[in-house]
Amino acid sequence: MTDLSAFPITKRWPARHPDRLQLYSLPTPNGVKVSIMLEEIGLPYEVHLVDFGKDDQKTPEFLSLNPNGRIPAIIDPDGPGGQPLPLFESGAILQYLAEKTGELLPSDAARRYQAIQWVHFQMGGIGPMFGQVGFFHKFAGKDFEDKRPLQRYVDESKRLLGVMETHLAGRQWFMDDEYSIADVSMIGWVRNLIGFYGARELVEFDQFKHVAGWLERALKRPAVERGLNIPKRPT
């Protein structure tokens, strides 16, 4: 049996199934990228809830796995060379899992990098900008008297949606008819922007017909439906 005792995080979140991939997460737009991916590829895993309400992400045990104090993070007991691999950053985890399993990443070298570029587009643009819209529109930032920050992030989010809209015209997925980690990386963020963040009208989402169609197709995938609720939020 695999021994994960060398990883301090397992002291706080014991592995009941140490031979399975260990996922430490919360169902945020970043967190669900990995749970959706794992559901899509069918790789056995064990999930551990990192409760932000209890500042779990700031504990020494969690920081020992991800010094940046963010979810998601994983330990793969069967990493390269058969050795356990700890990994953080959702984009890196998506790429790792795709390469490990040969799933959701084009086999053609050029198309592979084209899919990865869209993951980086999400990491550098969609996530940070949509997240700022959420902060300034729904959370503490909504009480700021100065509305220029909100407008800045709304304008940039609309620009990014426009980039997505242009690319998705005539395509089912970001890589044409091939569903990939490019799509997985963005589903939770677009869903949150118009749902949880309540910014549908603010960013004029209904004008982006191709993005809306893409999101509708994605949300109908059974693995996406499951992954969006893993792990269960604390009650």
TAZI-V368581 format. One record per residue. N is the residue number from 0. SS is DSSP state (alpha for helix, beta for strand, coil for the rest). D_FIRST is the distance of its C-alpha to the first C-alpha in Angstrom with 2 decimals. Layout:
((N;SS;D_FIRST) (N;SS;D_FIRST))
This chain:
((0;coil;0.00) (1;coil;3.78) (2;coil;6.37) (3;coil;9.53) (4;coil;11.66) (5;coil;13.93) (6;coil;15.35) (7;coil;18.06) (8;alpha;18.21) (9;alpha;15.10) (10;alpha;17.30) (11;alpha;19.83) (12;coil;17.71) (13;coil;14.47) (14;coil;11.66) (15;coil;11.37) (16;coil;9.23) (17;coil;7.35) (18;coil;6.63) (19;coil;10.41) (20;beta;13.18) (21;beta;14.49) (22;beta;18.29) (23;beta;20.62) (24;beta;24.03) (25;coil;27.26) (26;coil;29.38) (27;coil;31.87) (28;coil;33.18) (29;coil;30.72) (30;alpha;27.75) (31;alpha;28.39) (32;alpha;28.39) (33;alpha;24.61) (34;alpha;24.17) (35;alpha;26.83) (36;alpha;25.23) (37;alpha;21.84) (38;alpha;23.82) (39;alpha;25.92) (40;alpha;23.28) (41;coil;21.00) (42;coil;17.74) (43;coil;15.23) (44;beta;15.14) (45;beta;15.19) (46;beta;18.51) (47;beta;19.72) (48;beta;23.48) (49;coil;25.15) (50;coil;28.41) (51;alpha;31.33) (52;alpha;33.51) (53;alpha;31.60) (54;coil;31.37) (55;alpha;27.57) (56;alpha;27.87) (57;alpha;29.80) (58;coil;27.39) (59;alpha;26.03) (60;alpha;22.44) (61;alpha;23.24) (62;alpha;25.50) (63;alpha;22.79) (64;alpha;21.25) (65;coil;24.66) (66;coil;27.57) (67;coil;29.94) (68;coil;28.99) (69;coil;28.90) (70;coil;26.67) (71;coil;24.73) (72;beta;21.82) (73;beta;18.31) (74;beta;15.04) (75;beta;13.62) (76;coil;10.03) (77;coil;11.35) (78;coil;14.68) (79;alpha;17.24) (80;alpha;16.22) (81;alpha;12.56) (82;coil;12.55) (83;coil;12.26) (84;beta;15.81) (85;beta;17.69) (86;beta;20.85) (87;beta;23.90) (88;coil;27.22) (89;alpha;27.29) (90;alpha;29.15) (91;alpha;26.73) (92;alpha;23.79) (93;alpha;25.85) (94;alpha;26.64) (95;alpha;23.12) (96;alpha;21.82) (97;alpha;24.93) (98;alpha;24.50) (99;alpha;20.80) (100;alpha;21.63) (101;coil;25.28) (102;coil;26.36) (103;coil;29.22) (104;coil;30.51) (105;coil;33.35) (106;coil;32.72) (107;coil;36.18) (108;alpha;36.09) (109;alpha;39.10) (110;alpha;38.03) (111;alpha;34.56) (112;alpha;36.25) (113;alpha;38.63) (114;alpha;35.84) (115;alpha;34.28) (116;alpha;37.73) (117;alpha;37.88) (118;alpha;34.58) (119;alpha;36.22) (120;alpha;39.34) (121;alpha;37.42) (122;alpha;35.72) (123;alpha;39.01) (124;alpha;41.44) (125;alpha;40.48) (126;alpha;37.97) (127;alpha;40.07) (128;alpha;43.39) (129;alpha;42.44) (130;alpha;40.71) (131;alpha;43.94) (132;alpha;45.94) (133;alpha;43.78) (134;alpha;44.36) (135;alpha;48.11) (136;alpha;48.74) (137;coil;46.62) (138;coil;45.29) (139;alpha;47.00) (140;alpha;48.74) (141;alpha;50.83) (142;alpha;53.00) (143;coil;53.94) (144;coil;57.64) (145;coil;57.34) (146;coil;56.10) (147;alpha;56.04) (148;alpha;52.30) (149;alpha;51.56) (150;alpha;53.96) (151;alpha;52.47) (152;alpha;48.98) (153;alpha;50.45) (154;alpha;52.41) (155;alpha;49.46) (156;alpha;47.29) (157;alpha;50.10) (158;alpha;50.31) (159;alpha;46.60) (160;alpha;46.93) (161;alpha;49.87) (162;alpha;47.79) (163;alpha;45.28) (164;alpha;48.23) (165;alpha;49.84) (166;alpha;46.72) (167;alpha;45.79) (168;coil;49.29) (169;coil;49.02) (170;coil;45.22) (171;coil;42.71) (172;beta;39.91) (173;coil;39.89) (174;beta;39.18) (175;beta;41.87) (176;coil;40.40) (177;beta;36.83) (178;coil;34.74) (179;coil;32.53) (180;alpha;30.83) (181;alpha;34.44) (182;alpha;35.07) (183;alpha;31.78) (184;alpha;32.56) (185;alpha;35.95) (186;alpha;35.71) (187;alpha;34.81) (188;alpha;37.43) (189;alpha;40.29) (190;alpha;39.47) (191;alpha;39.48) (192;alpha;42.68) (193;alpha;44.74) (194;coil;42.92) (195;coil;41.48) (196;coil;43.65) (197;coil;46.70) (198;coil;48.06) (199;coil;48.94) (200;coil;52.67) (201;coil;52.39) (202;coil;50.93) (203;coil;53.01) (204;alpha;49.93) (205;alpha;51.89) (206;alpha;53.65) (207;coil;50.43) (208;alpha;50.45) (209;alpha;47.98) (210;alpha;45.41) (211;alpha;45.94) (212;alpha;45.49) (213;alpha;42.28) (214;alpha;40.86) (215;alpha;41.96) (216;alpha;40.23) (217;alpha;36.99) (218;alpha;36.97) (219;coil;37.37) (220;coil;34.07) (221;alpha;31.69) (222;alpha;28.71) (223;alpha;30.98) (224;alpha;32.10) (225;alpha;28.58) (226;alpha;27.42) (227;coil;30.49) (228;coil;29.39) (229;coil;25.74) (230;coil;24.90) (231;coil;27.64) (232;coil;30.11) (233;coil;30.61) (234;coil;33.55))
